[in-house]
Amino acid sequence: MYVCLCNGVTERDVRQAANAGCRTMPELTMRTGCGATCGSCVSMATDLLHEARQAEHRSAIEGLLPVQAMSHAA
C-alpha cells in the first residue's frame, strides 16, 4: 500500500527504512522522500515508524533469557 503518493513510498519502504535504523520522520524523509512534498502522509508514516519500533522492542524483550536471582548467603 502506498503511504506517500507524491514520492511513491510504500508501507514496505517505510518498514525497511525503520529496520535500517530510521527512527524519526526527518530521518525517514531524508531516506525515502516520504513527507517532503505535501505532507499528507506524515501521520501514517509516523504511525508505521512507531509500530516498527514497538515490534523491535518486543523482539528484544522476547530474546532475553530469564535471570535467576543469586543468593549472597554465605
N, C-alpha and C positions, 0 to 999 in steps of 0.2 A: 504494500500500500504506500502511496506517495504521502510524505509528510510535508515536503516543500515543493509545490508545483513550479514555482518560479525558477528553481535551480535543479529540479529533477532529483531531489533527495528522497530516498525511500526509508521506510521503517528499518529495513535491514541495514542500510547505510548508517543510520544513527546508532543502531546496536553495535555494529562493527567498530564505529568510532569510539563508543563507550568502552568496548573491550580493548581497544588500542590505547586507552588512557584519557580520553576526553571526559572531563568531569563537569564542565560548566558550559553554558550556552555560548559565551565568546570563543571558547576552545572549539566547540562544535562548528561554529560559523567559520572560523579560520580553516578548519579541516575540510568541511563539506560545502560551505556556502549557504547552508541552511539558516534562514532568518536574515540574510543580508539584503534582501530586496524589499518585499512589502511587510514582512514581519508577522503575517497571519499564522505562520506555522510555529512560532516561538513557544506558545503554550503546550502544544502537543509534543514538540521536540524536548522541552524541559521535562515533561512527564515521562517520556521514554528514557531520558538520561537518568532520572530518579529511579525508575523501575530497574534499570540495568545496575545501578549502584546497590539497590536493595538485594537483587539476585546475587551479586558478587559478595555482599556481606553474608547472606545466608549460606552460600557455598563455603566461605571461610569458616563460619561457625560450625557447620556440619563436618568440616575436615579436622576440627580439633579433637584430640583424644581426651577422654575424661581424666582429670588429675585427681589422684588419691591423696588425701591428707596424710602427712607423715607424722608419726608420733615422735616427740622430742623427749620422751621419758627415758630416764637412764636405767 
